[in-house]
């Protein structure tokens, strides 16, 4: 009976044991394949600036691994790339103090590039916590700028593929959306003209009358402006009694101060000023301060108007207004020396229409 030598079996087992040690970098990368994208930060333990960089990376969803630079020696491309491979990281960052600020090294294994940039402290920022935070943010943005090269039509070749996870972390808005987000909204026009049909009413016996309200508003500042308006009669307020018919046509013209805001989608406003009330009557109309049978009169009354506008676009709005005023002496409608109706205590004008802006 012949005994088989164990030498071939031992040789095969030794070969299998040695294979993983021949590919340390691949083994490290495979061990972290399911983990979040890792960025190696080469800095001494407890280094304040390095910890700021780690915090900025983690805020973007990256996993940061701190490596002690004592074993790497002076910063170089080869040592930084080796540190990234050893940590299974897609990139490695090392910041070395310089005379003006810090000298930043970034080894990007996804694009195959190593970036060297000197970043200066702002005035009075050297060593200050706020200065470290600002520099750390700039370092992370420099890394993102390097990784964003993978979105180019012909991205630079790297030793690591661009995974969907990396693309998700580097996703940026479309150019139009980015421009809209970074640009302030256009200011609302300072000159506005509104046209609105409305109803003019004064409780006291006469009916309501239709009117057309034309407004001109000038807003030299964001919240304060001036306004002028005219409400033209479309119908007359009428009173009908047996053997008596009275029509009263009223035109309001006024000006005042407007308090509002120009930029909001919903824009409330408040106007305060004086209005000229022009009265034109037919029938038996007696106006206090005028002789019997006077067919027209004019007086001045204070007014307050509240409005609300909805901005469809900065230049086009839908708006509604309610104006309140009062004629101190009022207008009396009389027959046989008896008052049968009054007008002007108070006056209500409601309107709704469109508001157009220019300039």
C-alpha positions as CSV (number, residue, x, y, z in Angstrom):
1,X,0.0,0.0,0.0
2,X,1.5,3.3,-1.1
3,X,1.1,6.5,1.0
4,X,0.4,9.7,-1.0
5,X,2.6,12.7,0.0
6,X,0.7,15.6,1.6
7,X,2.9,18.2,-0.1
8,X,0.6,19.0,-3.1
9,X,-2.4,19.4,-0.7
10,X,-0.5,21.8,1.6
11,X,0.8,23.8,-1.4
12,X,-2.8,24.3,-2.7
13,X,-4.0,25.4,0.7
14,X,-1.2,27.9,1.0
15,X,-2.0,29.3,-2.4
16,X,-5.6,29.9,-1.5
17,X,-4.6,31.6,1.7
18,X,-2.2,33.9,-0.1
19,X,-4.6,35.1,-2.9
20,X,-6.5,37.7,-0.8
21,X,-3.3,39.2,0.4
22,X,-2.3,39.9,-3.2
23,X,-5.3,42.3,-3.7
24,X,-5.5,44.3,-0.5
25,X,-7.1,47.3,-2.2
26,X,-9.8,45.3,-3.9
27,X,-10.6,43.6,-0.5
28,X,-10.9,46.9,1.3
29,X,-13.2,48.3,-1.4
30,X,-15.4,45.2,-1.4
31,X,-15.8,45.3,2.3
32,X,-17.2,48.8,2.1
33,X,-19.3,48.3,-1.1
34,X,-22.5,48.4,0.8
35,X,-21.5,51.3,3.1
36,X,-22.1,55.0,2.3
37,X,-19.5,56.7,0.1
38,X,-16.5,57.2,2.3
39,X,-14.1,60.2,2.2
40,X,-10.8,59.9,4.0
41,X,-9.8,63.0,6.0
42,X,-6.1,62.9,6.8
43,X,-5.5,64.9,10.0
44,X,-4.3,64.5,13.5
45,X,-6.8,63.1,16.0
46,X,-8.8,66.0,17.5
47,X,-7.7,68.5,14.9
48,X,-10.3,71.3,14.9
49,X,-10.1,72.1,11.2
50,X,-10.2,68.4,10.2
51,X,-13.3,67.9,12.4
52,X,-15.0,70.8,10.6
53,X,-14.3,69.1,7.3
54,X,-15.8,65.9,8.6
55,X,-18.9,67.7,9.8
56,X,-19.4,69.3,6.3
57,X,-18.9,66.0,4.6
58,X,-21.4,64.2,6.8
59,X,-24.0,67.0,6.3
60,X,-23.9,66.0,2.6
61,X,-24.5,62.3,3.4
62,X,-20.9,61.1,3.0
63,X,-19.2,58.9,5.5
64,X,-15.9,60.4,6.8
65,X,-13.0,58.4,8.0
66,X,-10.2,60.2,9.9
67,X,-6.7,58.9,9.2
68,X,-3.6,59.9,11.2
69,X,-1.0,61.5,8.9
70,X,1.9,60.4,11.1
71,X,2.3,57.2,9.0
72,X,2.1,59.0,5.7
73,X,4.8,61.5,6.1
74,X,4.8,64.7,3.9
75,X,1.7,65.3,1.8
76,X,2.1,63.9,-1.7
77,X,-0.1,62.5,-4.4
78,X,1.1,59.0,-4.0
79,X,0.7,59.0,-0.2
80,X,-2.8,60.5,-0.4
81,X,-4.0,58.0,-3.0
82,X,-2.6,55.2,-0.9
83,X,-4.5,56.5,2.1
84,X,-7.7,56.6,0.1
85,X,-7.2,53.0,-1.1
86,X,-6.3,51.7,2.4
87,X,-9.5,53.2,3.8
88,X,-11.6,52.0,0.9
89,X,-12.6,55.7,0.2
90,X,-13.6,57.3,-3.0
91,X,-11.4,60.3,-2.2
92,X,-9.0,61.6,0.4
93,X,-8.5,65.1,1.8
94,X,-5.5,66.5,3.5
95,X,-5.0,70.1,4.6
96,X,-1.5,71.4,5.5
97,X,-1.1,74.8,7.2
98,X,0.6,77.4,4.9
99,X,1.6,81.0,5.4
100,X,-1.7,82.4,4.1
101,X,-4.1,79.8,5.2
102,X,-4.1,76.1,4.3
103,X,-2.7,74.0,1.4
104,X,-5.4,71.5,0.4
105,X,-4.7,68.2,-1.2
106,X,-7.6,66.1,-2.7
107,X,-7.1,62.7,-4.3
108,X,-10.2,61.8,-6.2
109,X,-10.3,58.1,-7.2
110,X,-13.5,58.5,-9.2
111,X,-12.0,61.0,-11.6
112,X,-8.4,59.9,-11.2
113,X,-7.2,63.4,-10.4
114,X,-5.4,65.0,-7.5
115,X,-6.2,68.6,-6.8
116,X,-3.8,71.0,-5.0
117,X,-5.1,74.4,-3.9
118,X,-4.0,77.0,-1.4
119,X,-6.8,78.7,0.4
120,X,-6.3,81.9,2.3
121,X,-8.0,82.9,5.5
122,X,-10.2,86.0,5.3
123,X,-9.2,89.1,7.2
124,X,-9.3,88.4,10.9
125,X,-10.4,84.8,10.4
126,X,-7.1,83.0,11.0
127,X,-7.6,80.5,13.7
128,X,-11.1,81.7,14.5
129,X,-13.9,79.1,14.6
130,X,-15.9,80.9,11.9
131,X,-12.8,81.1,9.7
132,X,-12.3,77.3,10.1
133,X,-15.9,76.7,9.2
134,X,-15.7,78.9,6.1
135,X,-12.4,77.1,4.9
136,X,-13.9,73.7,5.6
137,X,-16.9,74.5,3.5
138,X,-14.6,75.7,0.6
139,X,-12.6,72.4,0.9
140,X,-15.8,70.3,0.6
141,X,-17.0,72.4,-2.4
142,X,-13.7,71.8,-4.1
143,X,-14.2,68.1,-3.7
144,X,-17.7,68.3,-5.1
145,X,-16.5,70.3,-8.0
146,X,-14.0,67.5,-8.8
147,X,-16.6,64.8,-8.5
148,X,-19.0,66.8,-10.7
149,X,-16.6,66.2,-13.6
150,X,-18.2,62.8,-13.8
151,X,-21.3,64.4,-15.3
152,X,-19.4,65.7,-18.3
153,X,-20.1,64.1,-21.7
154,X,-16.6,62.7,-21.6
155,X,-15.8,62.2,-17.9
156,X,-12.2,61.7,-16.9
157,X,-11.3,58.0,-16.4
158,X,-10.9,57.0,-12.7
159,X,-10.1,53.8,-10.9
160,X,-13.5,53.7,-9.3
161,X,-16.9,53.7,-11.1
162,X,-19.5,56.4,-10.6
163,X,-22.1,54.7,-8.5
164,X,-25.8,55.8,-8.4
165,X,-25.2,56.8,-4.8
166,X,-22.5,59.2,-5.8
167,X,-24.7,60.7,-8.6
168,X,-27.5,61.2,-6.1
169,X,-25.2,63.1,-3.7
170,X,-24.0,65.3,-6.5
171,X,-27.3,65.9,-8.1
172,X,-27.8,69.6,-8.9
173,X,-31.0,71.4,-10.2
174,X,-31.6,71.9,-13.9
175,X,-30.0,75.2,-15.1
176,X,-33.4,77.0,-15.3
177,X,-34.4,75.9,-11.8
178,X,-31.0,76.8,-10.5
179,X,-31.2,80.3,-12.0
180,X,-34.7,80.7,-10.6
181,X,-33.5,79.7,-7.1
182,X,-30.5,81.9,-7.1
183,X,-32.1,85.0,-8.7
184,X,-34.4,87.2,-6.6
185,X,-37.9,87.5,-7.9
186,X,-38.4,90.5,-10.1
187,X,-39.8,93.5,-8.3
188,X,-43.5,94.3,-8.8
189,X,-44.1,97.4,-11.0
190,X,-44.2,100.7,-9.3
191,X,-47.0,102.2,-11.5
192,X,-50.3,100.4,-11.4
193,X,-53.7,101.0,-13.1
194,X,-56.8,99.2,-12.2
195,X,-60.2,99.0,-13.8
196,X,-63.1,97.6,-11.9
197,X,-66.9,97.7,-12.2
198,X,-68.7,98.2,-8.9
199,X,-71.8,99.1,-6.9
200,X,-72.4,102.5,-5.2
201,X,-74.8,102.4,-2.2
202,X,-75.9,104.8,0.5
203,X,-78.6,103.4,2.8
204,X,-81.3,106.0,3.3
205,X,-84.0,105.3,0.7
206,X,-82.2,105.4,-2.7
207,X,-81.3,102.2,-4.5
208,X,-77.8,101.1,-5.5
209,X,-76.1,102.4,-8.6
210,X,-73.6,100.8,-10.9
211,X,-70.2,102.5,-11.4
212,X,-66.9,102.0,-13.1
213,X,-63.8,102.5,-10.9
214,X,-60.6,103.7,-12.4
215,X,-57.5,103.8,-10.2
216,X,-53.9,105.0,-10.6
217,X,-51.4,104.0,-8.0
218,X,-47.7,105.0,-7.8
219,X,-45.5,103.0,-5.4
220,X,-42.0,104.7,-5.1
221,X,-41.2,102.5,-2.1
222,X,-42.1,98.9,-1.1
223,X,-44.9,99.8,1.3
224,X,-46.0,103.4,0.9
225,X,-47.4,105.2,-2.2
226,X,-50.1,107.5,-3.5
227,X,-53.3,106.7,-5.2
228,X,-55.9,108.6,-7.3
229,X,-59.3,107.2,-8.4
230,X,-62.5,108.1,-10.1
231,X,-65.8,106.2,-9.9
232,X,-67.9,107.1,-13.0
233,X,-71.7,106.4,-12.7
234,X,-73.1,103.8,-15.1
235,X,-76.7,104.0,-13.6
236,X,-78.4,106.4,-11.2
237,X,-79.7,105.7,-7.7
238,X,-83.5,105.9,-7.9
239,X,-86.3,106.5,-5.6
240,X,-89.9,105.9,-6.7
241,X,-93.0,107.0,-4.9
242,X,-96.6,107.6,-6.0
243,X,-96.4,110.6,-8.2
244,X,-92.7,111.0,-7.5
245,X,-89.6,109.7,-9.2
246,X,-86.1,110.8,-8.2
247,X,-82.8,109.9,-9.9
248,X,-79.4,110.7,-8.3
249,X,-76.2,110.3,-10.3
250,X,-73.0,110.4,-8.3
251,X,-69.4,110.6,-9.4
252,X,-66.5,110.2,-6.9
253,X,-63.0,111.5,-7.5
254,X,-60.3,111.2,-4.9
255,X,-56.7,110.9,-3.9
256,X,-54.8,109.7,-0.9
257,X,-52.0,107.6,0.6
258,X,-51.8,103.9,0.0
259,X,-50.2,101.5,2.5
260,X,-49.4,98.0,1.0
261,X,-46.6,95.8,-0.2
262,X,-45.5,95.3,-3.8
263,X,-43.9,91.8,-3.8
264,X,-46.4,89.4,-2.2
265,X,-48.7,87.1,-4.1
266,X,-51.6,88.2,-1.9
267,X,-51.4,91.9,-1.5
268,X,-53.7,93.8,1.0
269,X,-53.8,97.6,0.8
270,X,-55.3,100.4,2.8
271,X,-56.0,103.9,1.3
272,X,-56.8,107.0,3.2
273,X,-57.6,110.4,1.6
274,X,-60.2,112.9,0.5
275,X,-62.9,112.5,-2.2
276,X,-64.8,115.0,-4.2
277,X,-68.5,114.0,-4.5
278,X,-70.3,115.3,-7.5
279,X,-74.1,115.0,-7.4
280,X,-76.5,115.3,-10.4
281,X,-80.2,115.0,-9.5
282,X,-83.5,114.9,-11.4
283,X,-86.8,115.2,-9.6
284,X,-87.3,116.9,-6.3
285,X,-83.9,117.1,-4.7
286,X,-82.9,119.5,-1.9
287,X,-79.3,119.6,-0.9
288,X,-78.4,121.1,2.4
289,X,-76.6,124.3,1.8
290,X,-78.2,124.7,-1.6
291,X,-81.5,126.2,-2.6
292,X,-84.6,124.0,-3.4
293,X,-84.7,122.6,-6.9
294,X,-80.9,122.6,-7.3
295,X,-80.1,119.9,-9.8
296,X,-76.4,119.5,-9.1
297,X,-74.0,120.0,-6.2
298,X,-70.4,119.2,-5.2
299,X,-68.8,118.5,-1.8
300,X,-65.7,117.0,-0.2
301,X,-65.7,114.0,2.1
302,X,-63.0,111.9,3.7
303,X,-62.7,108.2,2.6
304,X,-61.1,105.0,3.6
305,X,-60.7,102.1,1.3
306,X,-59.5,98.5,1.9
307,X,-58.4,96.3,-0.9
308,X,-57.0,92.8,-1.6
309,X,-55.1,91.8,-4.8
310,X,-54.0,88.5,-6.1
311,X,-50.9,88.5,-8.3
312,X,-51.4,86.2,-11.3
313,X,-48.1,87.6,-12.6
314,X,-46.0,90.6,-11.3
315,X,-47.7,92.8,-13.8
316,X,-51.3,91.4,-13.7
317,X,-53.5,91.2,-10.7
318,X,-57.1,90.6,-9.7
319,X,-58.2,92.9,-7.0
320,X,-61.3,93.9,-5.0
321,X,-61.9,97.0,-3.0
322,X,-64.4,98.4,-0.5
323,X,-64.6,102.2,0.0
324,X,-66.4,103.9,2.8
325,X,-67.1,107.7,3.1
326,X,-69.6,110.0,4.7
327,X,-71.0,113.5,3.7
328,X,-71.3,115.4,6.9
329,X,-74.6,117.2,6.0
330,X,-75.9,114.6,3.6
331,X,-78.4,115.0,0.8
332,X,-82.1,115.1,1.6
333,X,-84.9,114.3,-0.8
334,X,-88.1,116.1,0.3
335,X,-91.7,116.5,-0.7
336,X,-94.2,118.8,1.0
337,X,-91.5,119.8,3.5
338,X,-90.9,116.2,4.6
339,X,-87.7,114.3,4.1
340,X,-88.5,111.0,2.3
341,X,-84.9,109.9,1.7
342,X,-81.3,110.7,2.4
343,X,-78.0,110.0,0.6
344,X,-74.4,110.2,1.7
345,X,-74.5,109.1,5.3
346,X,-72.6,106.8,4.8
347,X,-71.4,106.1,1.2
348,X,-70.2,102.5,0.3
349,X,-68.5,101.7,-3.0
350,X,-67.5,98.1,-3.7
351,X,-65.6,97.0,-6.8
352,X,-63.8,94.1,-8.3
353,X,-61.6,94.0,-11.5
354,X,-58.1,93.8,-12.9
355,X,-54.9,95.6,-11.9
356,X,-52.1,96.2,-14.5
357,X,-48.6,97.2,-13.6
358,X,-45.9,99.1,-15.6
359,X,-42.3,100.1,-14.9
